[in-house]
């Protein structure tokens, strides 16, 4: 009779693993949301779910540039080892090929385009007013 007990496997929490990986990589919820065409609130709720559907896990994993299994099977020790090993072996981190944008730059760009359009309207109105004199 074998009385050896094995410790139960730690319960995996997909949402917590996504959050853990995202934070380790320095990625904001807004970035994932924009890449997946979702809201930041949806990503926040996703990070609270214990079990996430495979298709959504694959999309998030692709956005974070990590294997889906990293999210499915992550434990505290495994997370740290995975990040360190990947970074050491590739020497450039996860986002070397991905472009991350600053939302403030996008707002400024939009503001400048709107300002230019308003200036064009004013110029057109001035030209029309001169033609009526």
C-alpha positions as CSV (number, residue, x, y, z in Angstrom):
1,X,0.0,0.0,0.0
2,X,1.6,3.3,-1.2
3,X,0.8,6.1,1.3
4,X,2.7,8.7,-0.6
5,X,0.5,11.8,-1.1
6,X,1.1,14.2,-3.9
7,X,0.3,17.8,-3.4
8,X,-2.8,18.9,-5.4
9,X,-2.0,20.8,-8.5
10,X,-2.4,24.5,-7.9
11,X,-5.6,25.9,-9.3
12,X,-5.1,27.9,-12.4
13,X,-6.7,31.3,-12.8
14,X,-6.6,32.4,-16.4
15,X,-7.5,36.0,-15.7
16,X,-5.0,36.4,-13.0
17,X,-2.3,34.9,-15.3
18,X,-3.2,37.3,-18.0
19,X,-2.9,40.2,-15.6
20,X,0.4,38.8,-14.2
21,X,2.0,38.5,-17.7
22,X,0.6,41.8,-18.8
23,X,2.1,43.6,-15.8
24,X,5.5,41.8,-16.1
25,X,5.6,42.9,-19.7
26,X,4.6,46.5,-18.9
27,X,1.5,46.3,-21.0
28,X,-1.6,48.4,-20.2
29,X,-5.2,47.0,-20.4
30,X,-5.9,49.7,-23.0
31,X,-3.3,48.3,-25.4
32,X,-4.8,44.8,-25.3
33,X,-8.3,46.3,-25.6
34,X,-7.3,48.3,-28.7
35,X,-5.6,45.3,-30.3
36,X,-8.7,43.1,-29.7
37,X,-11.2,45.9,-30.5
38,X,-12.6,45.7,-27.0
39,X,-13.0,48.1,-24.1
40,X,-10.6,48.5,-21.2
41,X,-13.5,47.5,-18.9
42,X,-13.9,44.2,-20.8
43,X,-10.2,43.4,-20.3
44,X,-10.5,44.2,-16.6
45,X,-13.5,41.8,-16.4
46,X,-11.6,39.2,-18.3
47,X,-8.7,39.4,-15.8
48,X,-11.2,38.5,-13.1
49,X,-12.4,35.3,-14.7
50,X,-11.0,32.1,-13.5
51,X,-11.6,30.2,-16.8
52,X,-11.5,31.9,-20.2
53,X,-12.6,30.4,-23.4
54,X,-9.8,29.0,-25.6
55,X,-10.4,31.4,-28.6
56,X,-10.2,34.4,-26.3
57,X,-7.0,33.0,-24.6
58,X,-5.4,32.6,-28.0
59,X,-6.2,36.2,-29.0
60,X,-4.8,37.6,-25.7
61,X,-1.8,35.4,-25.9
62,X,-1.1,36.6,-29.5
63,X,-1.5,40.2,-28.4
64,X,1.0,39.6,-25.5
65,X,3.2,37.6,-27.8
66,X,3.3,34.6,-25.4
67,X,2.2,31.0,-25.9
68,X,-1.4,30.2,-24.9
69,X,0.0,27.5,-22.6
70,X,1.8,30.2,-20.6
71,X,-1.6,31.6,-19.7
72,X,-3.2,28.2,-19.1
73,X,-0.5,26.7,-16.9
74,X,1.1,29.6,-15.2
75,X,2.2,29.5,-11.6
76,X,4.1,32.1,-9.7
77,X,7.5,30.4,-10.2
78,X,6.7,29.4,-13.8
79,X,5.8,33.0,-14.7
80,X,9.1,34.4,-13.5
81,X,11.1,31.6,-15.1
82,X,9.3,31.9,-18.4
83,X,9.8,35.7,-18.7
84,X,13.5,35.5,-17.7
85,X,14.2,32.6,-20.0
86,X,12.5,34.1,-23.0
87,X,14.2,37.5,-22.5
88,X,17.6,35.9,-22.0
89,X,17.3,33.6,-25.0
90,X,16.0,36.3,-27.4
91,X,17.8,39.3,-26.0
92,X,15.2,41.8,-26.9
93,X,12.0,41.3,-24.9
94,X,8.5,40.6,-26.1
95,X,7.7,43.8,-27.9
96,X,10.6,44.1,-30.2
97,X,8.4,43.6,-33.3
98,X,5.2,45.2,-32.0
99,X,4.5,48.9,-32.1
100,X,3.0,50.4,-29.0
101,X,1.5,53.8,-29.3
102,X,1.0,56.6,-26.8
103,X,-2.7,57.6,-26.6
104,X,-1.7,61.2,-25.9
105,X,0.1,61.4,-29.2
106,X,-3.0,60.1,-31.0
107,X,-5.1,62.8,-29.2
108,X,-2.7,65.5,-30.2
109,X,-2.6,64.2,-33.8
110,X,-6.5,64.3,-33.9
111,X,-6.5,67.8,-32.4
112,X,-4.1,69.1,-35.0
113,X,-6.2,67.6,-37.9
114,X,-9.3,69.2,-36.4
115,X,-7.5,72.6,-36.0
116,X,-6.3,72.4,-39.6
117,X,-9.8,71.7,-40.9
118,X,-11.2,74.6,-38.9
119,X,-8.5,76.9,-40.4
120,X,-9.5,75.8,-43.8
121,X,-13.2,76.6,-43.1
122,X,-12.3,80.1,-41.8
123,X,-10.2,80.7,-44.9
124,X,-13.0,79.6,-47.2
125,X,-15.5,81.8,-45.3
126,X,-13.2,84.8,-45.6
127,X,-12.9,84.2,-49.3
128,X,-16.7,84.0,-49.7
129,X,-17.1,87.2,-47.7
130,X,-14.6,89.0,-49.9
131,X,-16.5,87.9,-53.0
132,X,-19.7,89.5,-51.7
133,X,-18.2,93.0,-51.1
